[in-house]
Amino acid sequence: EDLVTDPPARKRSKCAAAGRPPEGFPAGRKPAEQEHAGARALGQGWHFMKPPTEKDVRGNRRSRKALDAPARPFDYLVVLDFEWTCDNKKKLEPLEIIEFPSVLVRTSFPPKIVSEFQVYCKPRVNPRLTDFCKELTAISQEMVDAGVHLEDAIEMHRQWLEQHGLLPAEGAASSTFTFVTWSDADIMFALHSEFSRLKIARPSYFNNWINLKVSLPSLPHSLLSRQQLLYKSHFKKDAVGGLQACVERLGISFQGRAHSGLVDSRNTAAIVMKMLNEGFQFLRNTRGFGPNGQVWGSKSGKPT
């Protein structure tokens, strides 16, 4: 049933249904003018309801200013490389983090290594380290026996970040930072699996990170930019052969014993420092966990 009771409005409604302009509407007007005039004409027949506005007819026009704004480089980068329980004879489950290190890099020129953090963690499911693990990581049984539980290590690490102004009190200004790794395994697999197993709420600052080895096919379309290729695009060299080979390929001496978490963090930081000194800007994360727990920036995007 036609609910328009005003006779003139009924006539206009019939004209609209027939695809004809309302009476008195000049022919040849542009479509936009027809839409605006249509809103004005309809408004005359809306007795007890608010008539539609021109905005209702046009629809919302969303601003792209925020999307078009240039990204701001991170103020600090926290380089980390965990070590966890392992064996070459059988698969150890679950994996447990046994070394929790970080190197803090200031990105403003001249870039600077500001501080380091390191703590050993005590494994609980497989408390005895395998011979392979001790030989690979140079972490002794005595080191982990004297270590702390992972929950305590995370809290100590949080306090270290806070000490350097990266996690200020609510409402206070903060410097921007993100984590940098030499693979996705450290945060996406090792740390995430520990959070899940121990039922630890993941701090929001661990939701995103930069993987220096990220490659073009594994990035979502919105992040396909030259800067997101990182190591390979900046140095024009493939990131193959392991961390030590990639460091030495750049003419940098690898410092310390490979597969020590802090040593690997320091040498990854050396790559970061070289990139910064050569003008590279770290603008965006390459990996992260979305609100639904899915990993964005990966090929599959499946929850881990």
KAJO-V35711 format. One record per residue. N is the residue number from 0. RES is the residue in three letters. SS is DSSP state (2 for helix, 1 for strand, 0 for the rest). PHI is phi in whole degrees, -180 to 180 (999 if undefined). PSI is psi in whole degrees, 0 to 359 (NA if undefined). Layout:
((N RES SS PHI PSI) (N RES SS PHI PSI))
This chain:
((0 GLU 0 999 140) (1 ASP 0 -77 116) (2 LEU 0 -88 357) (3 VAL 0 -82 113) (4 THR 0 -96 343) (5 ASP 0 -75 120) (6 PRO 2 -52 313) (7 PRO 2 -61 322) (8 ALA 2 -67 323) (9 ARG 2 -60 318) (10 LYS 2 -63 319) (11 ARG 2 -65 322) (12 SER 2 -63 318) (13 LYS 2 -66 322) (14 CYS 2 -61 318) (15 ALA 2 -65 320) (16 ALA 2 -64 328) (17 ALA 0 -84 358) (18 GLY 0 80 13) (19 ARG 0 -103 149) (20 PRO 0 -67 151) (21 PRO 0 -59 156) (22 GLU 0 -60 138) (23 GLY 0 87 358) (24 PHE 0 -93 120) (25 PRO 0 -63 136) (26 ALA 0 -72 152) (27 GLY 0 89 4) (28 ARG 0 -70 158) (29 LYS 0 -72 154) (30 PRO 2 -54 318) (31 ALA 2 -61 320) (32 GLU 2 -67 325) (33 GLN 2 -65 319) (34 GLU 2 -62 314) (35 HIS 2 -66 318) (36 ALA 2 -67 326) (37 GLY 2 -63 321) (38 ALA 2 -65 320) (39 ARG 2 -67 321) (40 ALA 2 -67 317) (41 LEU 2 -64 327) (42 GLY 2 -60 332) (43 GLN 0 -72 342) (44 GLY 0 -104 5) (45 TRP 0 -99 88) (46 HIS 0 -71 307) (47 PHE 0 -107 5) (48 MET 0 -121 154) (49 LYS 0 -68 125) (50 PRO 0 -69 156) (51 PRO 0 -67 145) (52 THR 0 -94 172) (53 GLU 2 -64 330) (54 LYS 2 -66 324) (55 ASP 2 -63 322) (56 VAL 2 -73 317) (57 ARG 2 -75 325) (58 GLY 0 89 165) (59 ASN 0 -73 142) (60 ARG 0 -115 101) (61 ARG 0 -75 139) (62 SER 0 -77 143) (63 ARG 0 -107 15) (64 LYS 2 -58 316) (65 ALA 2 -66 324) (66 LEU 2 -73 328) (67 ASP 2 -85 346) (68 ALA 0 -65 139) (69 PRO 0 -66 144) (70 ALA 0 -70 146) (71 ARG 0 -98 132) (72 PRO 0 -62 149) (73 PHE 0 -65 142) (74 ASP 0 -74 324) (75 TYR 1 -137 153) (76 LEU 1 -126 131) (77 VAL 1 -107 105) (78 VAL 1 -88 129) (79 LEU 0 -140 155) (80 ASP 0 -153 101) (81 PHE 0 -75 156) (82 GLU 1 -119 144) (83 TRP 1 -141 168) (84 THR 0 -59 143) (85 CYS 0 -159 166) (86 ASP 0 -157 153) (87 ASN 0 -102 2) (88 LYS 0 -108 323) (89 LYS 0 -144 157) (90 LYS 0 -79 124) (91 LEU 0 -90 129) (92 GLU 0 -134 135) (93 PRO 0 -81 163) (94 LEU 0 -73 143) (95 GLU 0 -130 129) (96 ILE 1 -68 130) (97 ILE 1 -117 348) (98 GLU 1 -139 129) (99 PHE 1 -122 92) (100 PRO 1 -112 163) (101 SER 1 -156 151) (102 VAL 1 -127 125) (103 LEU 1 -95 123) (104 VAL 1 -116 127) (105 ARG 1 -87 132) (106 THR 0 -91 340) (107 SER 0 -66 147) (108 PHE 0 -78 135) (109 PRO 0 -78 136) (110 PRO 0 -62 155) (111 LYS 1 -150 142) (112 ILE 1 -82 116) (113 VAL 1 -89 318) (114 SER 1 -162 164) (115 GLU 1 -130 154) (116 PHE 1 -136 140) (117 GLN 1 -156 134) (118 VAL 1 -149 142) (119 TYR 1 -93 144) (120 CYS 1 -114 145) (121 LYS 0 -92 113) (122 PRO 0 -71 146) (123 ARG 0 -113 324) (124 VAL 0 -75 315) (125 ASN 0 -121 79) (126 PRO 0 -68 338) (127 ARG 0 -94 122) (128 LEU 0 -71 142) (129 THR 0 -75 159) (130 ASP 2 -60 321) (131 PHE 2 -61 316) (132 CYS 2 -64 317) (133 LYS 2 -66 321) (134 GLU 2 -71 321) (135 LEU 2 -69 315) (136 THR 2 -99 348) (137 ALA 0 62 23) (138 ILE 0 -98 125) (139 SER 0 -90 165) (140 GLN 2 -62 324) (141 GLU 2 -65 325) (142 MET 2 -63 314) (143 VAL 2 -76 328) (144 ASP 2 -63 327) (145 ALA 0 -90 3) (146 GLY 0 -81 189) (147 VAL 1 -117 163) (148 HIS 0 -70 154) (149 LEU 2 -58 322) (150 GLU 2 -57 320) (151 ASP 2 -71 323) (152 ALA 2 -63 319) (153 ILE 2 -64 320) (154 GLU 2 -68 319) (155 MET 2 -62 320) (156 HIS 2 -66 320) (157 ARG 2 -61 317) (158 GLN 2 -65 324) (159 TRP 2 -65 316) (160 LEU 2 -62 318) (161 GLU 2 -64 320) (162 GLN 2 -59 328) (163 HIS 0 -98 17) (164 GLY 0 76 16) (165 LEU 0 -91 341) (166 LEU 0 -129 74) (167 PRO 0 -74 169) (168 ALA 0 -62 156) (169 GLU 0 -57 130) (170 GLY 0 92 346) (171 ALA 0 -86 155) (172 ALA 0 -69 147) (173 SER 0 -135 155) (174 SER 0 -84 147) (175 THR 0 -85 143) (176 PHE 1 -151 162) (177 THR 1 -150 168) (178 PHE 1 -91 150) (179 VAL 1 -126 132) (180 THR 1 -131 168) (181 TRP 0 -97 2) (182 SER 0 -164 175) (183 ASP 0 -87 349) (184 ALA 2 -63 325) (185 ASP 2 -61 308) (186 ILE 2 -94 315) (187 MET 2 -70 329) (188 PHE 2 -113 299) (189 ALA 2 -62 303) (190 LEU 2 -69 319) (191 HIS 2 -63 319) (192 SER 2 -67 326) (193 GLU 2 -68 318) (194 PHE 2 -58 316) (195 SER 2 -68 314) (196 ARG 2 -66 318) (197 LEU 2 -90 0) (198 LYS 0 56 46) (199 ILE 0 -98 130) (200 ALA 0 -67 127) (201 ARG 0 -72 121) (202 PRO 0 -57 141) (203 SER 2 -61 333) (204 TYR 2 -72 349) (205 PHE 2 -94 11) (206 ASN 0 -77 338) (207 ASN 1 -138 154) (208 TRP 1 -162 170) (209 ILE 1 -113 126) (210 ASN 1 -101 114) (211 LEU 0 -63 338) (212 LYS 0 -95 7) (213 VAL 0 -57 144) (214 SER 0 -118 158) (215 LEU 2 -54 312) (216 PRO 2 -63 339) (217 SER 2 -90 2) (218 LEU 0 -99 144) (219 PRO 0 -66 159) (220 HIS 2 -56 323) (221 SER 2 -66 343) (222 LEU 2 -109 10) (223 LEU 0 -74 89) (224 SER 0 -139 158) (225 ARG 2 -59 323) (226 GLN 2 -67 336) (227 GLN 2 -78 354) (228 LEU 2 -83 346) (229 LEU 0 52 245) (230 TYR 2 -52 308) (231 LYS 2 -67 317) (232 SER 2 -71 326) (233 HIS 2 -78 315) (234 PHE 2 -95 352) (235 LYS 0 59 36) (236 LYS 0 -137 148) (237 ASP 0 -77 141) (238 ALA 0 -87 72) (239 VAL 0 -126 157) (240 GLY 0 93 8) (241 GLY 2 91 167) (242 LEU 2 -61 313) (243 GLN 2 -61 317) (244 ALA 2 -63 321) (245 CYS 2 -70 325) (246 VAL 2 -66 311) (247 GLU 2 -69 333) (248 ARG 2 -63 336) (249 LEU 0 -90 3) (250 GLY 0 83 15) (251 ILE 0 -101 135) (252 SER 0 -76 128) (253 PHE 0 -73 124) (254 GLN 0 -100 122) (255 GLY 0 94 191) (256 ARG 0 -98 123) (257 ALA 0 -60 149) (258 HIS 0 77 10) (259 SER 0 -87 133) (260 GLY 2 -59 314) (261 LEU 2 -69 320) (262 VAL 2 -62 315) (263 ASP 2 -65 324) (264 SER 2 -65 318) (265 ARG 2 -63 318) (266 ASN 2 -74 327) (267 THR 2 -65 321) (268 ALA 2 -64 329) (269 ALA 2 -65 322) (270 ILE 2 -65 315) (271 VAL 2 -60 315) (272 MET 2 -62 320) (273 LYS 2 -64 318) (274 MET 2 -63 316) (275 LEU 2 -64 316) (276 ASN 2 -65 336) (277 GLU 0 -95 11) (278 GLY 0 96 3) (279 PHE 0 -70 141) (280 GLN 0 -115 127) (281 PHE 0 -88 105) (282 LEU 0 -105 323) (283 ARG 0 -139 153) (284 ASN 0 -74 155) (285 THR 0 -107 345) (286 ARG 1 -144 159) (287 GLY 1 177 168) (288 PHE 1 -100 128) (289 GLY 0 -81 176) (290 PRO 0 -59 332) (291 ASN 0 -92 7) (292 GLY 0 87 356) (293 GLN 1 -79 150) (294 VAL 1 -89 118) (295 TRP 1 -91 154) (296 GLY 0 90 357) (297 SER 0 -101 166) (298 LYS 0 -67 319) (299 SER 0 -89 324) (300 GLY 0 70 14) (301 LYS 0 -82 149) (302 PRO 1 -61 146) (303 THR 0 -104 NA))
